[in-house]
Amino acid sequence: MLAGKTGLRKKNNRMINEVTLIATATFGLEMVVKSELKALGFENIKMSDGIVEFEATLADIPRVNLWLRSADRVFLKIGEFKALTFDELFEQTKALPWESLITEDGKFTVKGKSVKSTLGSVSACQAIVKKAVVEKLKEEYHVEWFKETGPEFTIQVSMLKDVALLTVDTSGAGLHRRGYRGQFGEAPLKETLAAALVLLSFWNKDRLLIDPMCGSGTILIEAAMIGRNMAPGLKREFASERWPAIDKKAWEKARYSAQVAMEPDRKLQIFGYDLDEKSIQACRINAVNAGVDDDIVFERKDVKDLWIDKQYGIIISNPPYGIRISQFSEINEIYISLHKTFKKKKGWSIYILTADEMFPNYFKRAQPDRVRKLFNGGIKVNYYQYYGERPPLPDTPGVPTEL
Ligand SMILES: C[S@@+](CC[C@H](N)C(=O)[O-])C[C@H]1O[C@@H](n2cnc3c(N)ncnc32)[C@H](O)[C@@H]1O
């Protein structure tokens, strides 16, 4: 076993409260997840491709699941070791303290993946891990057969360069499932990516925000939830909510703290437009479900008719790509409209997520200040960031404030 690499630790037959958690993220968003974890008070955060690992306690699991906006899922690390043979995988998996997490009536499944490893057969790795965990639980609980009627434990075995990482999923459904989006528009963004786009922008709750092609309103709903300090997971359940290893009080406390942290009276300036009336209707329903319908004004409008009279603001948008929906000439017209509207509006920061690398050729206000490579539903996309001039500080004497 790799020294010091077990996640779940046990002493005198009792599970120790300190654990290692892994928040997974879409490639390119690891840094955003790290910043979110820092804001939640975590330190010693390590990042690798798609993985953000940090030290925590079992009681942190509720808070992390409730609050992380841009992560896909949160896993509890059980162990990590080198395994070149199935025997090694079996023995070292069996040696881990599964019984301190998985209850006698626990229902568990094993998922897997393997990259650049000798043990390349994912189904064989899954079967070996399942067998090892069953053997361990049989010995610990002195039973031959498990009812599997209790809480769910989804074990993940990830082989990377011959190192096996064993984790259990604390989230259940992916964290993008906030529970508000019943109504889909065309090609909606994942909520986790939409939240990350907002977190990567200059927007804050005091500033004006517009998405002129808002689809089902995901970017704006996520922004409103950020602006009102609403925990994105408050309206859903998590797999680990039923685990006896996590004190029920930790869940109650985290949910209560999230309730009281909300800022219901905050006034936000958020506007969403779309050409498609059905999308606008979907936005309104989604915003009601999310509890932010008073914070966003949705209106049917063609981006060509967008008229801006404010000097400062933020645009975050995800225009049609062409690959999935609109035609190229229509898309070019959209870019040209954006260029015409914003070429002289230097106080506006513009953030555009698109797979179309031609975008900067049409939006010519300046070269993008930053281009981030991200993935949207498996498609490589660029997040073009054009920074606007800063608005005057609210308390500058004699200067009218407009954000
Ligand atoms: C990729 S989708 C946006 C998805 C959105 N970000 C979401 O998460 O649901 C692009 C949207 O642009 C809208 N659209 C296309 N042409 C437009 C135009 N000329 N003016 C305004 N909206 C337009 C489409 O109706 C579609 O909803």
Ligand as a Chemical Component Dictionary entry (heavy atoms), coordinates in Angstrom:
data_LIG
# 
_chem_comp.id                   LIG 
_chem_comp.type                 NON-POLYMER 
_chem_comp.pdbx_formal_charge   0 
_chem_comp.three_letter_code    LIG 
# 
loop_
_chem_comp_atom.comp_id 
_chem_comp_atom.atom_id 
_chem_comp_atom.alt_atom_id 
_chem_comp_atom.type_symbol 
_chem_comp_atom.charge 
_chem_comp_atom.model_Cartn_x 
_chem_comp_atom.model_Cartn_y 
_chem_comp_atom.model_Cartn_z 
_chem_comp_atom.pdbx_ordinal 
LIG C1  C1  C 0  -26.859 27.302 -26.835 1  
LIG S1  S1  S 1  -28.398 27.950 -26.500 2  
LIG C2  C2  C 0  -28.197 28.722 -24.922 3  
LIG C3  C3  C 0  -28.379 27.729 -23.821 4  
LIG C4  C4  C 0  -28.370 28.361 -22.454 5  
LIG N1  N1  N 0  -27.049 28.841 -22.085 6  
LIG C5  C5  C 0  -28.890 27.368 -21.425 7  
LIG O1  O1  O 0  -28.123 26.937 -20.553 8  
LIG O2  O2  O -1 -30.046 26.954 -21.517 9  
LIG C6  C6  C 0  -28.482 29.326 -27.569 10 
LIG C7  C7  C 0  -29.785 30.090 -27.495 11 
LIG O3  O3  O 0  -29.681 31.197 -28.398 12 
LIG C8  C8  C 0  -30.991 31.493 -28.842 13 
LIG N2  N2  N 0  -30.899 32.325 -30.050 14 
LIG C9  C9  C 0  -30.573 31.948 -31.319 15 
LIG N3  N3  N 0  -30.587 33.005 -32.123 16 
LIG C10 C10 C 0  -30.907 34.083 -31.378 17 
LIG C11 C11 C 0  -31.090 35.471 -31.658 18 
LIG N4  N4  N 0  -30.928 35.959 -32.880 19 
LIG N5  N5  N 0  -31.419 36.292 -30.623 20 
LIG C12 C12 C 0  -31.600 35.807 -29.371 21 
LIG N6  N6  N 0  -31.477 34.501 -29.053 22 
LIG C13 C13 C 0  -31.125 33.652 -30.037 23 
LIG C14 C14 C 0  -31.608 30.118 -29.046 24 
LIG O4  O4  O 0  -33.016 30.217 -29.027 25 
LIG C15 C15 C 0  -31.042 29.305 -27.899 26 
LIG O5  O5  O 0  -31.925 29.292 -26.816 27 
# 
loop_
_chem_comp_bond.comp_id 
_chem_comp_bond.atom_id_1 
_chem_comp_bond.atom_id_2 
_chem_comp_bond.value_order 
_chem_comp_bond.pdbx_ordinal 
LIG C1  S1  SING 1  
LIG S1  C2  SING 2  
LIG S1  C6  SING 3  
LIG C2  C3  SING 4  
LIG C3  C4  SING 5  
LIG C4  N1  SING 6  
LIG C4  C5  SING 7  
LIG C5  O1  DOUB 8  
LIG C5  O2  SING 9  
LIG C6  C7  SING 10 
LIG C7  O3  SING 11 
LIG C7  C15 SING 12 
LIG O3  C8  SING 13 
LIG C8  N2  SING 14 
LIG C8  C14 SING 15 
LIG N2  C9  SING 16 
LIG N2  C13 SING 17 
LIG C9  N3  DOUB 18 
LIG N3  C10 SING 19 
LIG C10 C11 SING 20 
LIG C10 C13 DOUB 21 
LIG C11 N4  SING 22 
LIG C11 N5  DOUB 23 
LIG N5  C12 SING 24 
LIG C12 N6  DOUB 25 
LIG N6  C13 SING 26 
LIG C14 O4  SING 27 
LIG C14 C15 SING 28 
LIG C15 O5  SING 29 
# 
